[in-house]
Amino acid sequence: MSRILIIDDEEKLRTLLTRIISLEGFEVGQAADCNSALKQLDQENFDIVLCDVKLPDGSGVELSKKIKDKYPNIEIILLTAYGNISDSVQAIKNGAFDYLIKGDDNNKIIPLLYRAMDKVNLSKRVQQLQKQVGDQYSFDNIIGKSKPILAAIDLAKKVAVTDTTVLLLGETGTGKEVFAQAIHHASQRANKPFVAINCSAFSKDLLESEMFGHKTGAFTGAIKDKKGLFEEANTGTIFLDEIGEMSLELQAKLLRVIEKGEFIKVGDSKTSKANVRIIAATHRDLQKEIADGHFRQDLFYRLSVFQIKLPALRERVADIEALANHFAVAFSAKTNKKIKSLSPEFVEALKQHQWQGNIRELKNVIERSVILSENGELKIENLPLEMQQHSSFNFQLSTHKQLSAFDLASVEKLHIQKVLNYTNGNKTEAARLLNIATTTLYRKLEEYKIG
């Protein structure tokens, strides 16, 4: 039930307002002065404060500021006489929701309370979502107990509470963005924006526009001003993935942001400011890139204040089963299949694989395995054919004979059909899951006469 505190030294007015508001289903508390009101707010939870401007021991305007400073989610409505509207306007500047003029409030108070309550509920919902997001991206949700991953997590936790620039190193698919998110949500900027961009996904000119924004007419197609990601991330964190792919010219502009906190939009002549924490990541050897003249040494030193090397999946084999179980549960929900277990042979085959694509490749393999699974267990025959063939188990069909070329073709045809059924005929998505080019898929569809 929503709770409202009425602060007024006129007992008759408090009683009248309590009766009116209570009839709407609100729970109402009363206070006659500032001190008693503050005591009640310390002891009980209230959503809205309805406060007179003039009180025996102080001003409602000053009290509203104290309340908002200590309880920012409480909404405050000021009650004022005709001569005190300027005070109420000042209170609104201090964070009050609105004001009512005494003598003209009976018909307006209930709608105003409901509007204030809508804002309170929205704030509560935002806080709840922020907590859920924080929980989702917390370090506790990074799966793994092996020494390499625990060492990386320990380093990330230590740097998270600072505002230091972080450089994440490691092969593609090792979870660099997951770490960047965890660092951000464990920092003092947790409730501020987190913006990520893959520097390898854009050309030089487009990347500059994406990062710093542009002015109307800066180039063909720039029909209106556009905010860049540094502006979007202001007061928060920006994650620059694959920083090693950035051009030297753009690296110089990034260095200026790091050193001075300012940048110039494309087509603009004045500087813009940004207070942003930078987390960068790359799979490249930046020292070699510097030696080859592809990366600025001064930018490297500014980015690599604190480096964290994320281990490849083959370096943390002990975590593979836990990761596989996690993905199996996730894709079980997505495919409406109940996966109860992973067979020992299935798990062993996963551990023997080299995982050049790391966690991203494992996730893809588990998704395909869940699609092909039957009877609630992931078995070695659910794995891609190349993993079956390279497994030391020399998987055999139920007939216990080795696969012949004809058998392989039959299995491949069945596999493609199942994946197409899963994607509802979407060939582009099917090709992604099969980890083959779309043209290859069309050739196999024609070869196997799959409609």
N, C-alpha and C positions, 0 to 999 in steps of 0.2 A: 504494500500500500504506500502511495506517495505521501510524504510528510512535509508539512509547511509550518514554519515558525513565524508568528506574528509578534513584532516588536513595536509597542506603542504605550505611552504612559497613560492614555485615556482608557480606563477599564471598560467603560460602556462600549467604546468602539471595538476593543479587542473581543468583547463578548459577542457583539453583532457580527463581526467578520468571521469569528469562529463558527457561529451557527450557520452562516451562509455557505462557508467553505466546506464544513463537515457534511452538509446535505448532498454535496457532490461526491462524497466518498473519500475525501482526503482526511488524513489524520493531522490534527492541528495542535501545536504547542504555543505557549504564550510567554512573553517576557515584557517587563515594564521599562527596562533601561538597557544600556550597552553592556554593563558588567554581567547582569543575569543572563543576557542573551549569549554572550561569549561562553559562559559556563555551560549553558545548555548545549551549545554547538560542540563543545569539547566532550560532553558526556553522551550525546545522542546524535543519530544520523538524520539530517534533514536534506530535502531536495531543493526547497525554495524558501527564501526569507522575504517576508512582507514587512517593510521597515519604515517608520516615520522618520522624516528628516530631522525634526527637533526632538531631542530626548533629554531627560533631566541631567544626565551625566556625560553628554557629548553630542556630536553631530552624526546623523544617519549617513551623511556623505562620507565622513571619515571612517565610520563603522563598516560601510560597504566595501571600502578598500581593504580594511583589515580582514574581513571575511573572505574576500576573493583571493587575497594573498595566501591565506591559510587553507581555504577550502575552494579551490578554483572551479570545482564542478557544481557548486551551489549557485543557483540563479537568484538574483536579488531584484525585487520590485520596490521602488520608493513611493511612500505616501507623502504628498506635499500640499501645502496651502497655496493659494494663488500667487502669493508673493515670492515663493521659493522655487519656481520652475528652473531658474538658473542653477540652483544647487542640484536639482535632480539631473539636469543636463550634465553637470560636472560628474555626478555619480555614475552616469552612463559611460562617460569617458574613462572612469575608474574601473569599469567592468560590470556595472549594474545592467540588468536586462531591459527594464523600462520603468516608467513612473506613472502613478495615478494621482489625480487631483481630488483631494478630499471633498466629499459632498456630491461628487459625480462619478462615484466608483462602483455603486451597487450593480449596475448593468454591465459594466466593463470588466469587473474583476475576474469573473469565472473564465471568460474566453482568454483573457490575458494569462491566467494561471495555466490553462491548458497549453497555450503556446510556449510558455516557459518550461512546462513539463515535457513537451516534445523535444525541446533543446537538451534538457537533462537526460532524457532517454537516449537521444542520439549520442551524447557524450559518453554515456555508459556503454553503448554499443561499440563505439570507436575504441574505447579502452579495452573492451573484451576482445575485439578483433586484433588489436595491437598485442595483447597478451598471447592470443592464439598464434599469431605470426612469430612472436618472439619465441614461443615454445617450439614451433615448427623448425625454426632456424637456430635453435640453441646448440651448443657443443654436445649436449647430452644425446642429440639425435644423429650425431656422426657415428656410424656403425663401425665397430672394430675394437679389438682389445690387444692387437699385436703391438710390439714395442715401437716399430716405426711410426704407426699412426698415432699412438699415445704421445710420442715425443713431439709430433707436429701439433697435436691438440694443445699440449702443455705450452708450447711457444706461442700459439695463437691466443690462448687465454691471457697470457702475460701482456701481450702487446695490445689486446683489445681495449683495455681500460685506459690506454693512453690515446693521444691523437696522432701518433706517429704514422708516417707513410709505410706501407707494407708491400713487399714484393713476394708473390707466391710463385714458386718454381716447380716444375714437374711436367711429366708427359701429358699429352692430350687425354682427357677422360679420367683424370685422377681426382676430380672433385674440387677444383680451385674455386669455382663460384660458390660452392657449398661452404667452403671455409671463409670466403669473403663475406657471405651473408651472416655467418656465425660471429665473425669479428665485429661486424656492424651492430648486430643485435645485442652484443655484450658490451657495447661502448656507451658513452654518454650521449651519442647521437642516435640511439636506438629508436626513438620516436620521430626521427626526422627521415627525409627521403633516402632510399637506397636505389641508385640508378646504375645499370650495367650496360656496357657496350662492348661488342666484339670488334676490335680494331681491324681484323682481317676481312670483315664482311663488307667494307666500303672502300671505294676509291679514295685517293688522297683528298680531292676537293669535297666529296660528299662527307667524308669523315670529319673534316674541319667544320662543315656546316652542322653536322649532327652534334659535335662536341660543343661548339661555341655559338651556334645560331647564326642567323643572317638577317640582313635588312632587305626591305622590298627593293627589287630591281638589282640586287647584287649579282645575279646571273640569270640566264634564261630559265624561266619557270618559277623564279622567286617572286610570286605575286603578292606576298604579304610577309610581314615580319615573322620570324620564327625564333622561339627560345631554344637555346642549345641545352645539352644535357648537364653541363656545368651549372647553368642557371637553374635548371630543374632540381638539381641535387643540392642547391645552396643550403647550408647549415647541416647537411647530411653527408653521405658517402657516395663516391663514384667508383665503380669497379671497371678498370680498363683491362679487359681480357685480350690476350695475344698482343701485348704492347710492342713486342719485337717486330710486328708487321707495320708499324707506323713509319711514315716517311720522315726523313731528316728535317725537312722544313717544318712539319707539324710538331716534331719533337722539340724544336726550339720554342714554339708557342706554348707547348705544354710546360716546358721548363719555367717560362715566365709566370704561369699560373701558380706553380709550386713555390716559386721564390717571392712573388709579390701579391699573389691572390687576385690577379686581374688578367683580363683577356680582351681581345677586340673581335667583335662579330664580323662575319664576312660582309664586306660592303659598308662597314661603319668606320667612322673616324675617331670616335671616342671610346674610352676604355670602360669595361664593365667589371664589377667586383663579384667574387665568389668565395665563400668560406666553406671549403669542401675538403673532406679527408679523402685521400687517394689510396686505393688498393689496386695494385697492378699485378698482372700475371702473364707468364709466357712459358712455352715449352722449349724455346730456343736457348742456346748458350750465349748470353748477352756479352760475355767477355770476348768470345770469338767474333760476334757481330761487331763489336767495337774495333777489334783488330782488323776486320775486313772493311771497316769504314761505313758500316750500315747502321750503327747506333752511337749516339752521343755519349761520351764518357761522363760529362758533367751531369746529364740526365740520369744515367745509371746510378751515380753516387747519390743523387737526391731520391731516387726511387727505392734504392736498396738499403735504406737506413736499417730496415729490419727484414731479413730474408727468412722465408720458411720453405723448405723443400718437402713437397708432398711425395710419398713413396708410390712407386708403381704397384699395381695389384699383384704382380708376380713376386714382389718383395714382401708382401703381407698375405701369404697363402693361408695363414691361420684364420683370416677374416672372411675368406671366400664363402664358406658355408653359411655364416650369419648374414652376409649380404645377399646370397642366393635365396635364403628363406624370407628375408625382408621383401625382395622383389616378387617372390612367388605369392606372398600374401597380397601385395598391392595389385598384381595382375589377376589374381583369383577374383577379387572384387570387380575388376573391370570386365572380366569375361564371364562372370557368373558361374565360375567353376570352383569347386571346393578342393583345393590342394591340401591334403593332410600331411604329406611327407615327401621327402626327396630320398630316392633310393641310394644306398651306399655307393653303388657303381656310378650313379649320376654325379654324386658329390666328388668322387675320386677323379672322374673325368674332368670336372671343372678345375680341380686342383692341379691337374697335369697340363692344362692348357696354358699357353704363354701370355695371353691377354694383351696383345699389342694395343688394343683400344681401351684397356683398363676397365674401370667400373662401368663406363658407358657401353662397352661391348658386352660385359656380363649382363647388364640390364636388358639389352636387346636379345641376348640368347635366352634368358629366362622368360621373357615375354613370348618368344616363339615356342618355347618348350611348354608353357602353360596352354597355349592354343592347341597344341598337338596332344596334350595329356589326356589320359583316360583313367578312370577308376581312382581318381584322387591322389595319384602318386606320379612324381616326375621321374622318368626312367631314362636310361642311357639312349634308348631309341628315339626319345623326344629331342635329342640334341641335333645340331646341324651335322650333316654327313661327314664333313671334314673332321669334326671333333670325334665322331664315332670311330672313324678310320684311324686316327692317330692315338686313340685310347689304347692302353695296354690290355684292355679287356677283350679286344677283338670281338666286338658285339656280333652276335649271331641272331638270325630271325628265329621265330618260334619253331621252325623246322630243324634248327640246330645245324644248318649248313651255311657256309660262307656265302656272302652276297656275290652273285654274278653280275655282269654288266647289265643284263636284262632286269634283274631284281633292283638294282640301283636306279634304273630309269623308272621303274614302277613306284619305288619309294619317293623319288623326286616328284613325280606327277601327283601322287597323293598329297605330298607336302604342299605343293603349290596350290592345289585345290582347297585344302584346309585353310591356308592363309587367305586366299581370295574370299572364301566364305566368311572368315573373320572380319575382313575389311569391307564386306558387303559389295564386292566387285571393284573396289577402288584399286586400280592397278598401280598407281604411283605409291600409295601407302603399302601395298603388298610388296613392291620392289624394295622399299625401305626396310621392311621387316625381314625380307629374304636376304638383304645385304647384297643386292645385285643391281645393275643398271636397268632402267625401265626398258631399254631396247632389248636387253638380254631376256627380260621377262616375256616380252611380246614374241621373241623368237621361240622360246620354250612353249608358250601357249599354242603357237602354230605347230610346233613339232609334236606336241602331245595331243593336239586337237582338243584343247580345252576351250569351250565357248565363253 
